[in-house]
């Protein structure tokens, strides 16, 4: 297959979850004999035309000059270019800024869209932006040939809201061995002597709630926060809370460093509440972190009974006040590692993705009558 991947800022990853997914998925698809093109923003620091066998297409992105509107221009440039290249399948990751151009997508390519989380629920956006995002979600759901959901919760939502079937294909992760203690020395931390939160600085990730709980509890270990804090909300958090007990390390994109920080943390906090299956959560599971997650359908679908959950600062405070011995919860760590190997290994995820893209290409003429069983190789009417 000749496959194009749109909707990211490009690879290698310098940004976030979708880019992390493509960094793994695209080279693995190339290894399996497919021709894969990934669109890269002109702002991406890597300027090469190929990476691990993946062909990179750089398109103009003015986001640094005009802000969010630049994302729409970048997506338009990618879509216009895709019309010239006769792709078999175009895989779109997300819909936020590309759905308004869906009428320009090439009619001779099969359009597969990964619908991401419920973007219109994110508290960072104004009510007008959230209204637009809800419309954009609808446009993407109804105008794509096939849909991918990265969680069963999103899959159920798409069926109930739009009557559309989707393939359940989550993100992947790779089990790590022993952590690198040298990483701890670089940032002056001790093994199991800190709690960790890795997140984009957005309100719906419950960062402030987690911070406040740590400040409420005298017994709590220091909270280490990894993530870019130069946006409005991040700058507010840094100015108000940065200190001896709350330490901001800024963004880290090196996965080895991130996983070592996760491996040696006492608690790993995952406050995400609005998305689907989150890559950073899977990486925490693969790093044998003891996880304390926001209680919602997306996180619970992944973690099940093998984590602590919270919905308020008081609940976090109660657990922080207890003397938790990690060894007493080794079954959490073991069970989560089993899930990674069974349900979220990269080879398994790419098996599902490759099967589904092939299915979409072969059955595009019958797309309204067919659906894909993402848990197996079976296809059903």
N, C-alpha and C positions, 0 to 999 in steps of 0.2 A: 504493500500500500504506500501511496504517497500522502503523507500526513502533515498538516500544518497545525501548529499550536499557537493560538492567539490568547490574549487576555492577561499576559504577565508582563513584567518589566524586563524579563529576560534571564538568561543563565550565562555563567554560573551565578548561584543565588547570592544576592546582596540585599534582599528585601524581606521576604516573608514566606508564608505557607505554600502558595501556589508555585512560586519560584523553586522552593525546596522540592515540591512534587515533580516538577519538570526536570530539575537537575538529575533526579534519579530515573524518571520514566523515559525521557527522550533517548538517552544513550542505550538503555535496555531494549527499547524498540528497534534501534539501529542494529544492535547485536543480533536481533531476530530477523534481520533482512529487510526492514522497512526503511524507506527514505523519509526522514523526519526534518521538517523545517520549523524552527522556533523564531518568533518575532521578538526582537530586542529593542528597547528604547534607546534613542540616541544619547540619553543621559547615562546609560549603563557604562560602568568603568571599563568593561571588557570590550575591546573593539575588533576582535577577530571575526572572521567569517565562518569559522567552524569550531566546534568544541566537542571532543570525544565522539567524533563522527556525525554529530548533529550539525546541520547547516543553519547558520544564524543570519537573519535578515534584519538589518538595523533600519528603523524608520524614525523620522523626525518626531520629537516629543518636546513641546514647549512648556511643560508643567513648571519648570523652574522659573519661567518668566511670567506666566499668567495664572498659575495656581491650578486648581482642580479642573478648570475648563480645558487645560492642556491634555488631560487624559482622554477626553472625547476626540480631540484632534489626532492624538497618537493612535487611538483605535480606528479612526476613520482611515488614516494612512495605511494601517495594516490591512484593513479590509479591502481597500482599493487595490493594494498590491496583490492580495490573494486572488483577485479576479483574473490576473494575468498568468497564473502558474498551473492551472489544471490539476488541482489537488483532488485526490479521491475523497478524502475526509478532512474536514476542518473541525478541530477540537477547540472549543471556546471554554476558557476557564473563567467563570463568573459572567455577569451580565451588566454590572453597574453602569459602565460608560460606553458599552458597545451595542446595547440593544436598540438604540435609536437609529443605528445604521443597518439593522438586520435586513432591510429591503435591498441593500447593496451587496449582500453576500452572494457569491457566485452560485447560480442555479444548477450548475453541473457538478457541484461538490455536495456531499452529504454533511449536514451541519449537526454536530453533536455538542451539546452545552452542559457543562458541569455547573449546577445551579447554586453551589455554595450554600451559605446559611441564609437566614432571614434578615437581609441587609436593612430592610425598612424598619426593623425594630431597634436598630442601634441608636442609643441615646445621644451620641455625639452629633447627630444630624438634626437640623431644624425640622419643623412639621412639614414644610414645603418640600424639603429634600426627601423626607421620608415618604411623602406622597408620590414623588417622582420615582423613588426606588421601588415602590409597590407596583407602579405601572410598568417599570422596566422589567421587573420580575415576570409580570404577566406577558409582556411582549416576548420575552425570551422563552418562556414556557410554551406559548402557543405557536411561535414561529420557528422553533428549532425542529429538525427532523426527529431527533432522539435526545433524551435527557439522561444525565447522570446525577445521582444523589450521593453525597459522601457520608450520609448517615441514614439509618432507618427512619428516624424522626422526620427528616426532610423528605424522604421517599413517601411516607404516609401523608405529609402535608401537600405535596404536589398532586397526589391522587385525589385528595379531598377537595383541594382548592380549585384545581384546573381539570380534573378528570384525566390526568396524563400519567401513564406508566413511566417508570425510570429504572435504570440499572443501579443497583447499590454497589458502588465501588469507592471504598474509603481511601485514605492515604496509607502510606507504608512507613515502616521503620525497621531498623536493624539492631538486633541485640548487641550490646556492647560487653566487653570483658571488664577487666578491672579499670577503675578510673585513674587518671593521671594526677598524682598529688602535686606535681610541679605547677599545675594550673592554680591550685590553691595558694601556693606560695607567691605566685605572681600578683594575686589580689589580697594577700594577707588574711587568708581564712584558714580555719582548722576543720579537720574531718568531723562531720556531724555537729559542728558548732554553730550552724546558721540555718535559717529557713530561707527558701528560695522562691522567687516569683519571676517568670519569664513571660513577657507580654507586651503587646502594643499598648500604648498609653491611651486607652479609651474607657469611658465611664462604664460601659456594659461589661467590662472585664473585672469589675468589682475590686479594683486595686485600692481605692481609698478605704473601702470597708476592711480589707485585709490589713492595711497599714494601721488604721484606728484600733483594730483588735490587738495588734502587737503593742501599741502604745498604752493600751488599757491594762495589759498584763505584765507585771513586774518580772514574772518568771520566764517570759518569752525570750527565745534566742534572737539575735539580730536578724532582721529581714533584709535580704539582698535582692535588689530589683534589677533585672536585666531588660533593657528596652530603650529605644530612642525617646528621650524626654524633651525634645525641642518643639513639639507641637504645643498648642495652647493648654491642653489638659495636663500634658506631661510637665510643662514648665510650672504650672500651678502646684502639682504634687511635689516637685523637686523643691520649690521655694518654701512651701509650707512644712514639709516633713523631713527633708534631708538632715541627717544627724548621725549620732553614734549608734542609734538603734535601727535606723532606716537608712540603708546605703544604696545609692544608685550607681550602677556600674556603666550605664549607657548601653548602646547596642553591641552585641557580639554575634557574628555570623558563622564563626568557625564551629562546626558541629562537634568536633572533638573537645573543644573547650567547654561548650554548653553541656555536653553529656557528662563531662567530668564534674562540673558544678552540680548537676542534678544527682549524680551518683553519690556524692559526699554530703548532700544536704540532709538535714534532720527531717524537715517537712518540705515537700514541694507543693506550692499553692497553685491551683489552676482555677482562676476565677471567671473564665469565659462562660457567657450565658446566652449568646445570640447566634452562635454558629452551629455547624454540624460537627463532624468528627475532626478534631483539631490536631494538626501535625505535632504541635509541641506537647500535647498530652500523650500521644503515642510514643514520642521520643523519651518522655519522662518514664513511661512504663518500661521501655526498652533499656533504660538506664538504671533500673532497679531503685527508683525513687519511691519513697513513702508519700502517697499523694493525698492531699486535702483539697477536694474539688467542690465547686459550686454545685448545688443540687438542682439538676435539670435533666430533661429527657435525653439530651445529647450526650452529656457526660456519663450519665448512668448507663446508657446503652453500651458504652465502651468499657467502663470500669466494673459494672455490676456491684457485687458486694465487697470488692477488693480495694476499697478506699474509704477515707473519712469524708463526710459531706457537711456543707454549711449553707445557710441562707441568710445569716445575720452576723454582725460583729460579735454579738454576745455568744453565739454558738462557737465561733472561732476562739474566743477568749476562754471558754470553758475547757476546750481541748488543750490550748496552750498552757493552761494552769495545771494540767495533769503531768505527771512524770511518765512520759511515754518511752518505753524501751523498744527500739526498733526490732530487736530479736523476737519480741512477742508477736510481731506482725509480719514475720518472714513469709507467711503464707500469702499475704497480699502481694509481696514482691514476686514470689514464685508464680502465682496464678496469673499475674499481669504479663510476666515473661512468656508463659504458655500461650496467652492470647496473641501476643506479638508474633510468635512463630506460627501459630495456627491460622490466624485471621488477617494479619497485617504485615507479613513479610513482603519485601519488595517483589520477589519473584511471583508470589501468589497474586498480589495486586496487579502486576503487569500482565499476568495470565488473564485475569478478568478483563482488563482494559483492552488487550489485544483481541480477545475473543469478541468483545462487544463491538469494537470498531469494525472488525471483519463482518460481524452480524449486521451492523448498520449498513455497511456498503452492499452486502448481498441482498438485503431485504428493504432497501430504501423505497422501492415502488409500492411496498405493502405496509409501510410504516404505521398506518392508522389501524391496522388489524393485528399487529404483532407486538409483543412485549418480550423483554429479556429477563430471564431469571438470573439475577446477578450473583446468586449463591452457588451456581453450578454452570455447566455448559449447556443446560437445557433451554430451549426457546419455546414459548407458548403463545397460542392465539389469545 
